[in-house]
Amino acid sequence: MLAEVRIGSHLSPGDARGTWAVGYPGASVICAAYTWDCTTPNNNDPNADDCEGCIDDPQRGMGAWQPCPFQQANSRSRHTGGGVIVTMCDGSTRYLSATTSQQTWWKMCARDDGMVYSID
């Protein structure tokens, strides 16, 4: 239901990642549904997020591809070990490792699909 996002404004004033109440994924909401570049929580791949005005900085965990029209970004944090904190629909809070499989991450972020998964 909820997951951490990082603020991108330290990289560029035009980087809206982590901005509250901006209406595209990666700002106040995340993208983790079946796209080739939102592979796991907190990935460090270059060009991982697709946002106009963002800076590609994979070394610090904020990869971005500016010209992509999809406007999406992934859940990110600065925790030691590279995971993110998520809140489940039942109200529980969990720490997901950056090594959480892509399949599990996608299933967790899909809604109303009736799928059962285990956090690995």
N, C-alpha and C positions, 0 to 999 in steps of 0.2 A: 504494500500500500504506500509506504513512504521510504525514501532512501536519501542518503546524503548527496549533495552536489557541492562542487567547489566554485568559488567566485573567480571569474576570469578577469575582472577589471584591473587586477594588479599587472596583467600583461598588456592590456590595451583598454582605453576608455570605451571603445566600441564592443568589447567582449561581454556579451550579455549572460554568459554562463553563470548560473548561481544567483541571478537577479530575481528577487521576489516579484511575482505577479507579471512577468513578461510572458506572453502567450505562445511560446513555442518550446518544444522539448529541449531540455538542457538548461533552461532558465529556471522556472519554478517547478517543472516536471522533468522526468528523465525518459530516455528512450532505451529500451533493452529488448525490443521485440524484433525478432527475425531480420536484422540487417547485418550485413557482412562486417561492419566495423564496430559494432557494439558487442564485442565478444564476451567480455566478462566484467564484473564490477571493477572499477579503478584500473582499467588497462592502460599501458604506457605506450601504445602504438602511435606512430606518427599518423596524422590525418584521421584520427579516430572519431572525433566529433565533426559534425558538418554545420558550421555556423558562419554566416557572413560577419565580418568584423572581428573574428577571433584570431588568435595567434597560435601557430603550430609550435608547441613547446613540449615534445614528448619526454625530454630529459627530466622535466619537473611534473610529469603526469598530466599534461594538458594538451594533448595532440588535437589538431583541428585542420580541416580542409575548408578554406574560405569559399571557394567558388561553388560548392555543392548546394543545390537548391532545396535539399531535404530539411534543413534546419533541425537537427537533432544532436543530442549529446548524452553521454553516459553518466552514471553515478560515479562520483569521485570523492576522495578524502585525502588527508595527509597523515593518516594513522601509521604508526610503525607497523610494518608487515603488509601494508598496502590494501587492507580490506575496507569495507564500508559498513556502516550501521544501517540496518533496515528495520522498519516496523511492519509487522504482519497484520493482516485484517483481523486477527483475533486479539490484537492489542499487544502481543508479545514483541519484544525487541531483541534482535540478534545481530551479531557481528559476522559478516560474510567475508571470508578470505578472498583475496584476489585470485586464488587458485580454484575458486568455485567454477565448476565446468560451465561451458557455454550453454549446454542443454538445460542444466538446472537453472541458470540465471534467466534464460528466456522463459522457461516454464513459470518461474516465480513472478515474472513481470507481465505475464499474460493474464487477462482477467476472464472470469466466467467461463473457463474452459473445462472444468471438472477434472483436470489432471492432478495426479498425486506425484509428489517428488520427495526426495530426501536431500537435506543440505549436506553436501559433501565437502 
